[in-house]
């Protein structure tokens, strides 16, 4: 059973421990059982989320949305998930059963970002991520989202075959980012390019990688086999390799090294010309990447988890909110320790919250 413990912001592990506030959901068994356990554990929360302005989509979209409007798209998304990731498709059915919601609603929870699209919602934040190998391998990132989703954070303790994973989730997502028992950690950044289409979300792809892969090399090969719904950059880390993988349509580019960092603009020269981030958002992305790399350069190889949170909690890496639900802000910061099977998270504004820790 995964275990959780909390630490005060700015304190070291083991000092001033307190109970966690983030729900920990145990999702073991076959695919349907995993989804049903997730849905049952968060039944009240997920139903309330769907009732809140249609999973808050109608607080973000300029056009009114409902199930009747979206059902044709949700049907196509579901078909694509069934075709490419049948195990997770069955888990989505279990989620619907456990939460007492429709299958369309369970699919919607997986595809919210794709439903909104990027042309309607230019981003100003949306994550700063880095990874480094060595004696203390680590993957750390801010999570910058719109929709005020820090009140719907959960951690999933998932077992699929020989692997267990700790997965950060928002509002019923089967995947977002996480670490598995094989020593693989996966994070992500939004990048904007190409034609978003019907397919599995990158969030589901990340969950698939954690379920099936033991290394960065295996994960990169697995991503190549998927036809995803939308553009993203994934950051991967195991005990020996760190990498980012930029995805636009069916194009994929990889960069590896002992240390990598990424924000929201394309870095590979083949994909830079395709970047559709607005100039203002790109300038802020460049600024955050420079700040991250500058701080990483002076961060010791054996830096503590709290040292990493200190890096993530300072502007401009941390993106403060302005009260507008439509704007991205930092809703969590996460430090993953792939060699230890640990997930550490500060929910909400990491400059004002405490570290909550989970381990396999």
N, C-alpha and C positions, 0 to 999 in steps of 0.2 A: 504494500500500500504506500502510495506517495505520502510524504509527510510535509507539513507546512509549519513555519515559524516566522514571526515578524521581528524586525529590528528597527530601532528608531533611525530616522534620516540622519546621516552624518555619523552614525555609530558603526562599530565593527561587529562582525558576526559574533554571536554569543553574548553580547552585552545588551542588557535591558530587553530581553526577548518578550514579545507580547503575542496574543492570539492574532491569527490572520483574519482579515475581513473579506478577502476574495473567496468566493465559493470554490471548493475543490470537488470535482465530479469524477467519480470512478467509472470508467467506461470500458469494461472488459467483456469477454464472451464473443459470440459471432457478431457479424456486422449489424444485424437488426437489433440485437440485444444491446450493443454499444450505444446505438442511437436512442433506443428507448430509455436506457438509463440516464442519458444526457437530458432527454426531454422531460422525464419524470422529475429529475432533480431540480430543474429550472422551469417547471411547468408554469408557475405563477408569474415568474419574471418574463418569460417569453410571450405569454399571452398578453401581458400588460404592454410589452414592447410593441407587439403587432397592433394593439389598440391605440397606441400613442401616435396619432397622425400617420397611421399606416407605416409602422416601424420608422417613424420620423421622416420618411421619404417626402411627405407633403409639407415638411418644414424646409426642405432642401430643393425640391424640384419646382421650376416655374410653371409646370403643367400638372393639374390634378392627376393623381395615380390611384388605381384600385385594382383588385384582382381581375375584374372583367377586362380592364384595359390591358393588363400585363399578361393575362393567361396565355395568349399565343406564344409570346416570348418565353414564358416560364416553361411551357411544354417543350419548346425547342432546347432550352437549356437542360431540362431533365433528360431528354433523349441523348444529348451529347455526353452528359455525365454517365448515363447508363452505358453508352458505347465505349467510353474511354476508362472510366473508373467505376466499374460495376459494384465493387465492394462498398465504396462510399455512397453510391446511389442507394444501396440497400440501407446503409446507416441513416441516410436522410429520411427514408420511409420509417425507420424506427424512431427517429426524432419526432416526426409528426405524430406517431402513435403515442409516444410517451408524453408529449406536451398537450395532446388533445387538440391539435391544429390540423389543417388540411395539408395534403402533400404539396400543393401549390405554395402555401405559406412557408413550408419548410424549405422548399427550393428558393423562394424569395430571400429567406434569411442568408442563404449562401451567396446570392448574386446581387445584393443591394448595390454594391459599387458599380457593377456593370449595368444595372438598370438605370442608374443615374447618368452614366456616361461621363466623358470628360469634357466634351465641348460645352456642356451646360454649366460645369462647375470648375472653373480654373482654380488651381491649388496654390497656396502660398506656403504650406508646410509639407506634411506627408513624409516624415521620417528621415532621420540621420542614422546611418548604420555603419558599423565597422567590425572587423574581425582580425584577430592575430593568433598565430600559432606560437610554439615554443614551450617553455616549462609550465606555463599557465595559459593554455588556449582559452580564448574567450570570444564570444560574439555579443555585442551590445548595441542597443538602439533605442531611440525615441519612437513612440507610436503617435503620429500626428494624424488626426481624423476630424472630420466635421460630424455634426449630429450629437455632440455631447455624450459620446458612448462610454465614458468612464464609469457610468452607473450600471453598465451591463457587462463588466469584465468577469470572466471565470477562467479557471485553470482546469484542463481536462487531463486526467491520468488515464492514458489509453494503452491497452494491450492488444497487439495484432501479431499473432504467431509468436516468434521468439523475441520480438521487440516490444519494449514499453517506451512511451513518450510522455513528456509533459508539454502540453499545448496551450498557449494563450488563446482565448476565445472572446469574441464580442457578440452578444445578442444571438446566440445559437449557431455561430460559425463552427463547423467541424474542424477547421484549421485556421491558423493565422501565422503564428511563428512558434518555434519550440525546439526541443532537444530530445534525442532518443538514447536508449540504453546502449547502443552501439558506439556512441560518442560522436554523433552527427548533430550539429546545430544549424538551423535555417532561419534567416530573417528576410526582410524585403523592403523595397522602396517602390513607390509609384513612379513610373516614367510614362510619357505620353507620346504615342505614335501609332500609326497604322489604322486599320479598320477593326474596331471592336466587334465581336461576332458571337454567335452561339457556341458555347464550349464550356468546359469546366473553368471555374475561377482560379486564378493563381493561389488563392487561399486553400482551395481543395488540393491543388498540386503540391503545395508545401506539406499538407497532411499526408499525401501519398508518399512523398519522399521520406518522411519520418517513419511511416509504416513499413517501408520496403527497402530502404538503403542503409548501408553501413559506413559509407565514406563519401567524400566530396566527389570523387571520380564516378562512383555509382550514381549519385544524385544528378550530376550533369548529364549522364547518359539517359537517365530516366526522363528528365525534362525534355530532351530531344525527341522523345517518343510521343509527347503530348501536343495537342492542338488547342491551345488555351484561348479563353474568351477575350483576354485583354493584355495590354502591354504591362510589363513589370521588370524590375531588377531584383533578383534573388541574391542574397549573400549566404555563403555556405562556409562551414568551418568544421574540421575534425582535428584530431591531435597533430596532424602533420601538414595540412593544407588549408589555406583560406582562399576564397574565390568570390567574385561576383559574376552573375550570369544575366546579361541584358536580353530581353525578349521583346520583339516587335513583329506581330503577325507570325510568320513561320521562320523568321530570321532570329538567330541566337548567336550571341558573342560572349566569350568567356575571358576573364583575366584572373590569373592566380598569383599568389605571392605569400610571403610570410605575414604580410599585413595588408589589408585592403579596406577601403572606405567608400561609401556611396551616399548620395542624396537623391535628387529628383531629376537631374539632367543626364542625358546619355554621355558616357565617357569613351566608348569605343569609337574610333574614327569612322568606321563603316556605318554607324547608326546616328552619329551626331547630326548629319544633314536631315534626318527624318524627325528630329525632335520638334514636338508641337507645344512644348511648355511656353507660356507667355513670357515676354521679355522680363517683366517684373518678377515673376515667379522664378525664372531661371537665375536672375541676378541674386535672389535670396538663396537659392539652392547652392550656387557657387560660393556664396559667403559662408553658408553653414558647413560646406565641405572643407573649405580652407580653415575654418575655426576648429573643426574636428581633427584634421590632420595636424594642425599646430599643437593641439593639446596632446594628441597621441604621441608625438615626437618626444615629449618630456615625461610621459607616463611610464613608470618602471615596468619591466617585463613581468614581475611578480606583483603587480598592483592588486590591491584588494578589491573585492566587489564594491565596497563603498567608494573607493577611488574612482571606479568606472562610473558610478552614479553621480559623483561630483562633476565629472566631465559632461555627462548628459544633462545635468540640471542647470547649466549656465547658458544664458543667451549668447549667441543666437541659435545654438543647437536645440535648446529648449524653446518652444514656440508658445508664448503666452497667449491666452484667450482675450478677446475683447468683448465678450458677451453676445456675439453674433453666432447662432447655432450653425449658420451656413459656412463659417470660416473654419479652416483647419486649426487645431491647436494640439498641444501635447496632452494626450489623455492617459499616457503611461510611459514609463521607461523600463527597459528590461535588460538584464545581464544574464547570459546563458554560459554555463560552464560545461562544455561537452565532455571533458575528461572525468567530471564528477557526477554527471547526470543531474545538474541543478538548474533551476529556473528561479531567478530573483526578479521581483517586479515592484516598482513604486506606482501605485494607481493614481490617476489624476495628474496634477502638476507635480513633477518629481522634485521640484525645489521646495515643496510644502508638505510632501507626504512621507510616509515611512516605508522602509523596505520590508516586503513580505517574501518569504523564501520557501521553495518547494524542492524536494529531492526524491529521486527514484529509490 
